[in-house]
Amino acid sequence: MNEITQIRRLSLWIFFIPLTAINLCLFISQNPEFLENTFLAVDQIGRSGFSIPYLDGSLSISRASRTFPQYLIFKPAMITTAIILYYYWLNNNNLVNHFKSTNTNYKFKIFGILSAVFLAIHSIFLGIKFDIQIYKLLRRVVLLLFIIFEIIAQGMLVYHFFKLKKELSKLINKKILIFKAILVSVLAAVAILSLPILLNKGNTNFKHALEWNYFVGVILFYLFTRFLWKRTT
């Protein structure tokens, strides 16, 4: 089926583009000397010493990505990812419609596309300074909405696939479907349990480490998608 072929291709791009972007931004932030004395000299705010933020939370994704020249990588990568996400959720909606013999815009499609929209908005405004106190709050709200809608969309899609398990039995790897369900459950649980810490001041390193690992967890869902579907002809 064409939708399955498209989903398998799109899922890899959704995983590798943002993963490559944030780690390339991190590399530039920690190795600014490579671009010294060039027109791509790294902004002082975007520089940091060597660390592994996935473990020590020494800096946030925002700090590693929002200054010049890192934003030249981060912004196009995330906007591109948002566009690919739109087609990913559209194809999944068409696929579920095919197996259910319906013509419906399922909620997972709506939440998935909204998450893509908020990712694009967050990426566009990242690093842009406004002399407005509420701007910083709105930026965090947009990022939070991206995460919430993304997890809801992923959970709903997995739920629909479990309901269609018989119809999809020859097309999917059932073990990977279980892994996807576990991943979404863990992401949701971590989000809920971490909320009190995230709402309070302090614990900066924990918040940063959580941010890096959580982002990888969210896009890991799409790598699993690549292995969920068996190759079709």
Protein Blocks (a to p, Z undefined) as FASTA:
>chain_A
ZZlmmmmmmmmmmmmmmmmmmmmmmmmmmmmmlmgoiakbccfklgccdddfklnopacf
klmmmpcfklmmmmmmmmmmmmmmmmmmmmmmmmmmmmnopacddfklmmmmmmmmmmmm
mmmmgopacfbfklmmmmmmmmmmmmmmmmmmmmmmmmmmmmmmmmmmmmpcfklmmmmm
mmmmmmmmmmmmmmmmmmpgcjklmmmmmmmmmmmmmmmmmmmmmmmpccdZZ
